[in-house]
Amino acid sequence: ELAITSDDIFWKKDDPGKVLVVGASYIALECAGFLTSFGRDVTVMARSILLRGFDQDMAQKVGQYMEDHGTKFLHGKVPTRLSKTDSGKILVEWDGGSDTFDTVLAAIGRHPDTENLGLKSLGVETSADTGRILTKEERTSVPSIYAIGDVQEGHLELTPIAIESGKLLAKRLYGGSKAVMDYRNVCTTIFTPLEYGSCGLSEEDATESFGDEAVDVYHTYFTPLEWTLPENREYNQCYVKVIVNRSDNDRVVGFHILSPNAGEVSCCLNFYLKYFVALSVLKIAQGFGIGMKLGMRFQDLSELVGIHPTIAEELTLLTITKKSGKTPMKTGC
């Protein structure tokens, strides 16, 4: 009765005023970001970590940038009670404190509506923790029943994933295809005030999969050309890193970028991979994602001639690894 969702915020006829965003997902941070940009007093209440499931090094940088630019954070807190005050505001209480807000936006995720589908009677297995359906290549525990989209356990909840996996499933079932969905090398961008684009494994997942000794992380801070003129822009706020598996010929297994237009900036790819050339002018995340799907090595990335002066060029100029201990801060273009 007293909280709204991310859908509702776009239907509001009146000013949201002072806002509490409950949650730490990409929806929560995106909403908090644009409301702060509109000059509203915004607080994010996060139960634990920001952007669970994403690279935590990048998640902390996203949160720090937002905090430095006006968004407030309450870490390790959950609301215990919401009540309406005589003035019409919403009193929110939590362990150790309370405050009043004009709007409370709940962005704590969704619960899959699978309980009333009769899945148990059919033998379809679901996760005891989330209620989502357990699948392998979209096939459930019952061979004749399939699931696609957010209802599956363990996959990114993105509409393009549901569309692509559904197309591939239809082709396997009725077109004789054997192609399956690649859920690992999925490109995505979080539209926080400083956008976060990524593809492939997080640093944590790469280390868990291949071991610390096998993983190198090439990284740098940088300043986009468009930020060099405005006086209110600080230098070296943007960041990019590429994660490689040294035990597999320096195969690129993940990349992460924090910059303006991370989901829009173009770059020319010209990689000799799997005995042919992939040549495209594509978005940063989607473009480098193609290279990763084709088995891109770090050497391929280093030998690519970047387009100067673009943000995407920064991925072709990486030389410093985290393990080297050298500063990744840039002092020039």
N, C-alpha and C positions, 0 to 999 in steps of 0.2 A: 504493500500500500504506500510506503514512504520512499522506496527506491525505484529507480528507472533503469533501463538497459541501454546499451549502446545504440540500438535502433531508436529508442524513444528520444534520445538527445537531439536527433535531427528533426523531430516532429514538434519540438517545444516552440510554443508561440511567444513565450516570455523569456527574458534574460535568465540564464541558469544561475547567475550570481556566483556566490562562493560555493565551490564544488568539492565534494569528496568522491574520489574514484576508488572503489574497493576492488582490489585485484592487482596482479602484476604481469598479466599476459600481454601479448602485443596489442590486443584491442584496448586494454586498460591504458597502456602507455601512449598509444596513438591518440586516444580521446583526451587524455591529460595534456598531451603535447599541443594539440590544436587549440584547446580551451585556454591554456596558458598563453599561447600566441595571440589570442583575442583579448588578452589583458585581464582575464579572470583569475581570481584567487583559487588555486587548485592544489589539493593535497591527494597524494596516492597512498593508500593504506595497503601494505604488502605483508602477507602472512609469513613468507619466507624469502626465497630468492626471486630476482626479476627474470622474466623470460625463461621459465623452466623449459628444458629441452633444446635451448639454443646455447651457443658458445658463451660460457660465463664470463670470460675475459671481455668479450664484446658487450654482453649485457650490462656489466658494471660500467663500462664506458658510456653506454646509452643513458643509464641512470644518472651518472655524474654530470653529463652534459645537460640533461634536463634540469637537474638540481641547480647547476650553475646559472641557468637561464630562467629561474623563477618558480619551477615546480617544486612543491614541498613533498617530502616522503616521511611516512611513519612506518618504520621497518619492524617486523616481528609482532604486528598487531592485527587483531580481527575485531570487528564490531560485536559487542555483546548485547546492545539494545539500541533501538531507534524509536524516538518518540517525538510527537508534534508539540511545539511550544505554543504559548498563548499568542506569540507574535507571528505564528505561521511558519517559523523555521523548523528545521529538523535537528533535534539533539541526538548526537551519536556518542555512545559510551563505549569505552574499551578498557581493558585491564590497565590501570594506571593513569587514565585520563578521560577527557570528554571535550566536545566542542560542538558548536552549532553551525549548520550549513544550510544554504538555500536549496541545494540539489545533492542527492546521493545517487551516484551511478554505480551499479553493480556489474562488474566485468570479471566474474569469477569462473567463467567457463560454462559449458552446457553438459547436462546429463543425458546420455542417449536413451531414447524412449523405446527400449527393447523388451521391457518386462512383460508387456501385454501382447506380444506377438506370438506367444505359444512356442517359443524356441526350445524350451526344455522338453516339451512333449515330443519334439522332432529329433532331439539329440544334438541340437546345435550348441556348441560350447561358447560361453562368454566369459569375460574376465570378472573374477569375483570382486576386484577392486573398483573397476570402472563401469562394468555392464556392457562394454563394447564387445563386438564379436571377434573371436579368434579366427584368423584366416592364414592361408598360405597361397600366394598367387590368386587372391580373392576367393578361393575355395574355402568353405567352412568345414567343420568336422563331419558334416553330411555331404558326401561327394556331389550331390545334385543341387545343392544350395550354395549360392555365392553372395558375397557382400562387397559393396564398393563405397567409397567416400568416408566421411567422418565416423561412421558407425564401426569401422574397423579398428582394432586395437593396435597401437604402436606406430601410427603414421601421422604425418603432418596434416592438420585439418585445413586443407586448402581446396577451394572449388576446382582449380585446374587439375589437381591430382585426381579428384573423383571423375572428371570428364575423361582424362587420358586413360586411366585404368579401366574405365567402362568401355571405351573404344577398343582397347587392346583385348579385353575379355571377350567382347562380341566377335572380334576377328578370330580369336582362338576357337570359340565355340562354333562359329558358323562360316568362317572363311579359310580354315586350314592353316592359320598362322600359328607360330610358336613363340612369338614375341611376348614378353612379360614386362610388367611395369618396373622401372628402376626407381625404387623409393629412396635410395641413398642420395643420388646426385640430382636432387630437386632444388631448383633455384627459387629463392623467395626474397622478398624485401619487406621490412617492417618500416612503416611510414611514420616514424617518430620525428621530432624536429630536425635532428640530424639522422638521415635515413641509414638503415642497417641492411645491407644486402649480403646474401651468403649462398653457397652451394657446397654440398658434400658434408664431410665430417666436421664436427667441432673439435677443438684441440683436445678436450677431455676424451671424446670418443676415439679419436685417432690414437691417443696414448694407450687407452684401454685395449684397442684392437691390435696394435702392432708393437707396443712396448715403448717406453721412454727413449731407449737408445736408438730405435729405428725412426723416430719422428724428429724432423727439423721444422722450425717455424720461421719463415722469412717475413720480416715486418718493417714498417716504416710509418711515422707520422708525416703529414704533409699539409700544405695549404693550397686549395684550389685557386686558380687565377682569378676567379670572380670574387674571391675574398680579399684580394690584395689592396683594393681601393677603399672599401668602407672602413671607417675608423673604428666601428664597433665590433669588427671581426678580429678574433685573436688568431695568431699563427699556430700551426701544428695542432689543431683541434681534430683534424680528420686522421683516419688510421686505416691501414690495410694490412692483412697478413695472409700468407699462403702456406698451407700445411702440406708437407711432402713425406712420403714413405721411403726412407733411404734404403730399406731392404728390398725395394721393388724398383730399382733404377731411378730413384728420386721421382716416383710417380706422384702427381698432385692429387691429394685426396680431399682437400677442402680449401676454400678461400672465403674470406670475410672482409667486408669493407664498410667503413663508417664515413659517410660523406654526403654532401648535398647531391640530390639526383642519382643516388646509388641504383635506383631501379630504372633510370632513364638514359644515362650517359652511354654514348656509342663508342665502340672500339672495333677496329678491323682485325679479324683473326685470320692467320695464314699458317696453319700447323700441318706439317707433314706427319700424319698419324695413321697407323694401320694401312700404310702404303698408298694413301691418297691425300689430296689437299682439301681441307675444309676452309672455304673463303667466304666470310660473311661480314656484314656490318650490322651489329646487333647490340642490344642492351648489355651493360657490363655483366650482370649476373647471368643472363641467358646466354650471352656469347661465350663467356668462359666456361659455362656449364656444358656447352657442346664439346669444347676441348677436353673437359674432364671425362665426359662420357666416351670419348674416343681414345682415352688413355694418355692424356697429356702429361709430359714430364716437365720438371722444372727447367731443364735446358731449353725445351721448346718455348717456354714462356720468356726466358732470358734472351733468346735469339730473335724474338718478335720485335720488329721495329714499331714502336708506339707512335701514336699521333700526338704531336706536340702543339699546344699545351693542354692536354685533356686529363681528366681524373683517371681514366682507364689506363693511361700511360704509366701511372705509378706501379701497376702490377708488372710491368716489363722492366722496371728499374731496381727491383729488389735484390739486395746483396747481403744484408745484415740478418743474422739469425739470433733468436733469443738466447741460445746457448753460448753465443760468442761473448755476451756481456757488453757489447758495444751499444752506444746510444742510438736509438732509431730516429731521433729528432733531426729534422732537415734544417739546414741553414741557407739554402738557396733553391732555385728551381731545378 
